[in-house]
Amino acid sequence: MAKIATFITDMFEDVEYTDPAKDFKEAGHQVVTIEKEKGKTVKGKQGEASVTIDQTIDDVSPNDFDALFIPGGFSPDILRGDDRFVEFAKHFMDEKKPVFAICHGPQLLITAKSLEGRDVTGFKSIQVDLEYAGGKVHDKEVVVCQNQLVTSRQPDDIPAFVEESIKLLP
């Protein structure tokens, strides 16, 4: 089964992490949370979820993982300010490894300059940013691009997001 790198820090959108992570684990996949500090507990912006970080970004390599999962909320915007997360995500996009980004998750891919010509969606407020980054934006619950990139807009889209993401996992 797949080993999924998960970029997450404080202010993530609670259900955009908890629901897909639960479904990925139930399907037999390993979800590894990655942040700047191993063992740190990060909290969701709704105050409903807290997550203990498994690994620091300095202790992992993109080659150690089969897929990258980026939940939304403010977390992706915070993490994209750190070049280590940007380069990790760029590696996944360049190598055509599966990337799953929901809501504001694609912000990290904007900073990685890896959306040019790609079909994508995201939360309404970042759709124009996705366009400026060269993405072909679709206002749909889930968009799958090149059998590699899965994006969705918001929590209501989670079931379709998870269904399409799981199809791309080994």
MOGIZI-V456065 format. One record per residue. N is the residue number from 1. RES is the residue in one small letter. PHI is phi in degrees with one decimal (999 if undefined). PSI is psi in whole degrees, 0 to 359 (999 if undefined). NEAR is the number of other ideal C-beta (glycine too) atoms within 8 Angstrom. Layout:
# MOGIZI-V456065
n->{N N}
res->{RES RES}
phi->{PHI PHI}
psi->{PSI PSI}
near->{NEAR NEAR}
This chain:
# MOGIZI-V456065
n->{1 2 3 4 5 6 7 8 9 10 11 12 13 14 15 16 17 18 19 20 21 22 23 24 25 26 27 28 29 30 31 32 33 34 35 36 37 38 39 40 41 42 43 44 45 46 47 48 49 50 51 52 53 54 55 56 57 58 59 60 61 62 63 64 65 66 67 68 69 70 71 72 73 74 75 76 77 78 79 80 81 82 83 84 85 86 87 88 89 90 91 92 93 94 95 96 97 98 99 100 101 102 103 104 105 106 107 108 109 110 111 112 113 114 115 116 117 118 119 120 121 122 123 124 125 126 127 128 129 130 131 132 133 134 135 136 137 138 139 140 141 142 143 144 145 146 147 148 149 150 151 152 153 154 155 156 157 158 159 160 161 162 163 164 165 166 167 168 169 170}
res->{m a k i a t f i t d m f e d v e y t d p a k d f k e a g h q v v t i e k e k g k t v k g k q g e a s v t i d q t i d d v s p n d f d a l f i p g g f s p d i l r g d d r f v e f a k h f m d e k k p v f a i c h g p q l l i t a k s l e g r d v t g f k s i q v d l e y a g g k v h d k e v v v c q n q l v t s r q p d d i p a f v e e s i k l l p}
phi->{999 -82.6 -108.8 -108.4 -73.7 -126.0 -85.9 -153.6 -145.6 -53.2 74.5 -69.9 -78.6 -42.9 -68.9 -74.0 -99.0 -63.1 -68.7 -62.1 -59.6 -60.9 -66.6 -62.1 -65.1 -63.3 -83.4 95.3 -92.8 -98.6 -107.6 -112.6 -83.5 -130.9 -150.0 -78.5 -135.7 -66.1 84.6 -66.7 -101.5 -104.2 -118.8 -71.5 -71.4 -87.1 76.2 -93.7 -132.5 -134.9 -134.3 -91.3 -74.2 -81.4 -141.3 -89.8 -57.8 -72.2 -101.7 -127.0 -130.3 -57.0 -69.4 -81.7 -128.9 -95.4 -153.8 -123.7 -118.0 -124.1 -69.5 -88.4 89.7 -84.9 -52.1 -62.5 -66.9 -66.2 -69.0 -72.0 -77.5 -112.5 -57.6 -63.6 -71.2 -62.2 -65.2 -60.0 -63.7 -60.6 -57.9 -60.7 -66.3 -64.5 -87.4 59.6 -87.5 -58.6 -130.3 -119.3 -131.5 -119.1 63.9 -89.9 -51.9 -61.9 -56.4 -64.8 -75.0 -62.9 -64.9 -76.6 52.3 -125.9 -109.3 -53.0 76.3 -95.8 -75.5 -156.6 -141.7 -173.3 -56.4 -47.1 -70.8 -107.4 -61.7 -67.8 -64.5 -62.9 -62.4 -60.2 -81.8 93.7 -77.8 -94.8 -86.1 -124.4 -92.5 -131.9 -63.1 -151.1 -128.5 -112.9 -117.8 52.6 51.7 -139.0 -104.2 -116.4 -129.9 -141.4 -92.3 -164.7 -54.8 -60.2 -88.8 -54.8 -57.9 -67.7 -60.1 -67.1 -58.0 -72.1 -63.9 -61.4 -61.5 -91.9 -87.8 -69.6}
psi->{168 151 118 116 133 114 120 141 185 150 22 157 112 297 339 345 307 317 307 319 316 314 320 315 318 333 2 7 157 127 118 117 137 133 193 338 115 140 348 146 121 151 142 155 341 352 12 337 146 147 133 129 131 320 152 151 331 341 7 160 146 333 346 354 154 338 161 129 126 98 162 208 204 347 310 325 322 313 331 351 355 116 333 320 321 313 321 311 319 319 315 315 316 324 1 35 152 133 129 114 126 145 252 359 319 348 324 324 332 311 330 357 49 22 358 120 5 144 132 159 172 181 145 317 346 1 322 325 321 320 312 333 1 5 153 103 133 134 73 159 330 140 128 125 127 33 33 313 123 123 150 168 323 173 324 338 359 315 315 322 312 317 313 326 313 328 334 356 143 999}
near->{8 10 11 15 14 14 16 13 11 8 10 18 16 13 11 16 15 11 11 16 11 8 10 16 10 6 9 5 12 8 10 12 11 13 14 7 7 9 5 9 7 13 9 16 10 8 6 7 11 7 11 8 15 7 10 11 12 5 6 13 4 12 4 7 12 9 16 16 15 16 16 15 14 10 17 17 9 10 12 13 5 9 5 8 12 12 9 14 16 11 10 13 13 7 7 6 12 13 14 14 15 17 14 14 16 17 13 16 17 13 8 12 8 10 13 8 6 12 9 16 14 16 10 6 4 12 12 6 10 15 9 6 11 8 13 7 10 8 7 7 8 13 12 9 11 6 5 10 15 15 16 14 14 9 9 6 12 13 6 10 16 12 9 11 15 11 6 11 14 4}
